[in-house]
Amino acid sequence: VDTTAEAKLTVLPVSGIQNVPFGRNISVLPNPVKSNCRIELNRRIIEGKYSIYSIMGDLIESENIRNESSVNTDLAELEKGIYIVRVEGDGLEFTTKFVKN
C-alpha cells in the first residue's frame, strides 16, 4: 500500500496593513491628558480612522479621519488611567499609549 502524498502550500500576506513601530510616528499631546488633546501623525491620512481603547482593549471612541495629520478630541469624561490610541488609514497603522489624569 502506497501511503505517500504530495501537497502544495502557498503563503499569502495576511493583510495589506503595514504595522509601523509602536509610538514612532504618532503622539498624543499633552501627555498626560487632562481634557482636550491632539493626536498628531508624522503624515497626512487621506482616509482612515482613529480609535481609543482602554488598557483592557475596550473600545472607548472611534472617529473617521479625512485628509488630516492631526485630530483634536475631548477626553474630559474618561476615567484616570492608561489608554491606547490607534490610527488606521492609507494602508498604515499607528499605535501609541497615553495617560489620562
For each residue, the residues with C-beta under 8 A, 3 or more apart:
1:
2:
3:
4:
5:
6:
7:
8:
9:
10:
11:
12:
13: 16
14:
15:
16: 13 91
17: 88 91 92 93
18: 91 92 93
19: 93
20: 24 25 92 93 94 95
21: 24 25
22: 95 96
23: 26 27 95 96 97
24: 20 21
25: 20 21 41 42 43 94
26: 23 39 40 41 42 85 87 94 95 96
27: 23 31 39 40 96
28: 31 33 37 38 39 40 85 96 98
29: 37 38 40
30: 33 34 37
31: 27 28 37 98 99
32: 98 99 100 101
33: 28 30 36 37 75 78 98 99 100 101
34: 30 76 100 101
35: 74 75 76
36: 33 72 73 74 75 76
37: 28 29 30 31 33 72 73 75 98
38: 28 29 70 71 72 73
39: 26 27 28 50 70 71 72 73 85 87
40: 26 27 28 29 69 70
41: 25 26 44 45 69 70 87 94
42: 25 26 69
43: 25 69 92
44: 41 67 68 69
45: 41 48 65 66 67 68 69 87 89 90 92
46: 66 67 89 90
47: 64 65 66 67 89 90
48: 45 64 65 87 88 89 90
49: 62 63 64 65 87 88 89
50: 39 62 63 65 71 73 85 86 87 88
51: 59 61 62 85 86 87 88
52: 59 60 61 62 73 75 83 84 85
53: 57 58 59 60 83 84 85 86
54: 57 58 60 81 83 84
55: 81 82 83 84
56:
57: 53 54
58: 53 54
59: 51 52 53 62
60: 52 53 54 78 83
61: 51 52 73
62: 49 50 51 52 59
63: 49 50 71 73
64: 47 48 49
65: 45 47 48 49 50 68 71 87 89
66: 45 46 47
67: 44 45 46 47
68: 44 45 65 71
69: 40 41 42 43 44 45
70: 38 39 40 41
71: 38 39 50 63 65 68
72: 36 37 38 39
73: 36 37 38 39 50 52 61 63
74: 35 36 77
75: 33 35 36 37 52 78 100
76: 34 35 36
77: 74
78: 33 60 75 81 83 100
79: 100
80: 100 101
81: 54 55 78 99 100
82: 55 97 98 99 100
83: 52 53 54 55 60 78 97 98 99 100
84: 52 53 54 55 95 96 97
85: 26 28 39 50 51 52 53 95 96 97 98
86: 50 51 53 93 94 95
87: 26 39 41 45 48 49 50 51 65 93 94 95
88: 17 48 49 50 51 92 93 94
89: 45 46 47 48 49 65 92
90: 45 46 47 48
91: 16 17 18
92: 17 18 20 43 45 88 89
93: 17 18 19 20 86 87 88
94: 20 25 26 41 86 87 88
95: 20 22 23 26 84 85 86 87
96: 22 23 26 27 28 84 85
97: 23 82 83 84 85
98: 28 31 32 33 37 82 83 85
99: 31 32 33 81 82 83
100: 32 33 34 75 78 79 80 81 82 83
101: 32 33 34 80
